[in-house]
Amino acid sequence: MFSEKDLVTRSKEEMSREVEGLLAESKRLRDEHDAALQKEAELRRESVESRPNDAGLAEALWQEAERLRDEGQEMLRLSMEKRLRAAEIQHRIDIHDQIESLDGYDEVWRMAAKAGRS
């Protein structure tokens, strides 16, 4: 699940852009999955309806529906993979923000300590 990008120091903005891109790609894949499911259902219905008249056509339609089902499952898997990757990167961004807020807090604390001694 790690990539070469994980080994390179990147800015928060770069990581945020990657999260946005991954989420957009995930949504696109999910939409394609949903469309494939609808098309699969249509092909199966057509296959059943055409079985009495043309068994060969019915079988071809059924096989196409099976192919769409497999492709749809792969799209769904990729969609989830991209969502997980986006969540992982977002988690790193959140940790980065927390560290930065602690750094700022430390500086404020030092300034307050100095002001109290005067």
C-alpha positions in Angstrom: 0.0 0.0 0.0 3.0 2.3 0.3 4.4 4.0 -2.7 7.6 5.9 -3.6 5.8 9.1 -2.8 5.8 8.0 0.9 9.6 8.1 0.9 9.8 11.7 -0.3 9.2 14.8 1.8 6.1 16.6 0.4 4.3 19.7 1.4 0.9 19.7 3.0 -0.6 21.2 -0.1 0.9 18.5 -2.3 -0.6 15.8 0.0 -4.0 17.7 0.0 -4.0 17.7 -3.8 -3.3 14.0 -3.8 -6.1 13.3 -1.4 -8.5 15.3 -3.6 -7.3 13.5 -6.7 -7.6 10.1 -5.1 -11.2 10.8 -3.8 -12.2 12.1 -7.3 -10.8 9.0 -8.9 -12.5 6.8 -6.3 -15.9 8.5 -7.0 -15.4 8.1 -10.8 -14.7 4.4 -10.3 -17.7 4.0 -8.0 -19.9 5.7 -10.6 -18.6 3.4 -13.3 -19.2 0.4 -11.0 -22.8 1.5 -10.5 -23.3 1.9 -14.3 -21.8 -1.5 -14.9 -24.2 -3.0 -12.4 -27.2 -1.5 -14.2 -26.0 -2.6 -17.6 -25.3 -6.1 -16.2 -28.9 -6.3 -14.9 -30.2 -5.1 -18.3 -28.1 -7.7 -20.2 -29.3 -10.5 -17.9 -32.9 -9.5 -18.4 -32.4 -9.4 -22.2 -30.7 -12.8 -22.0 -33.6 -14.4 -20.2 -36.1 -12.8 -22.6 -34.3 -13.9 -25.7 -33.6 -17.5 -24.5 -36.7 -19.0 -26.1 -36.0 -17.4 -29.5 -32.2 -17.4 -29.8 -30.2 -19.4 -27.3 -26.9 -18.3 -28.8 -27.8 -14.6 -28.4 -29.0 -15.3 -24.8 -25.7 -17.0 -24.0 -23.7 -14.1 -25.5 -25.7 -11.6 -23.5 -25.2 -13.6 -20.3 -21.4 -13.8 -20.9 -21.3 -10.1 -21.5 -23.1 -9.5 -18.2 -20.6 -11.8 -16.4 -17.7 -9.8 -17.9 -19.4 -6.5 -16.7 -19.8 -8.0 -13.3 -16.1 -8.9 -13.1 -15.1 -5.4 -14.3 -17.5 -3.8 -11.9 -16.1 -5.7 -9.0 -12.5 -4.6 -10.0 -13.7 -1.0 -10.3 -15.2 -1.2 -6.8 -12.0 -2.7 -5.4 -9.9 0.0 -7.0 -12.3 2.6 -5.7 -12.0 1.4 -2.1 -8.2 1.1 -2.5 -8.0 4.8 -3.5 -10.3 5.8 -0.7 -8.1 4.0 1.8 -5.0 5.6 0.4 -6.7 9.1 0.6 -7.6 8.4 4.2 -4.0 7.4 5.0 -2.6 10.5 3.5 -5.3 12.7 5.2 -4.3 11.0 8.5 -0.7 12.1 7.8 -1.9 15.7 7.1 -3.8 15.6 10.4 -0.8 14.5 12.3 1.3 17.2 10.6 -1.3 19.8 11.7 -1.2 18.5 15.3 2.6 18.7 15.4 2.5 22.2 14.0 0.0 23.2 16.6 2.2 21.7 19.4 5.2 23.6 18.0 3.2 26.8 18.2 2.0 26.0 21.6 5.6 25.4 22.8 6.7 28.8 21.6 3.7 30.6 23.2 4.5 28.7 26.4 8.1 29.9 26.3 7.1 33.5 25.7 4.6 33.4 28.5 7.2 31.9 30.9 9.6 34.7 30.0 6.9 37.4 30.4 6.0 36.0 33.8 9.6 36.5 35.1 9.8 40.2 34.2 
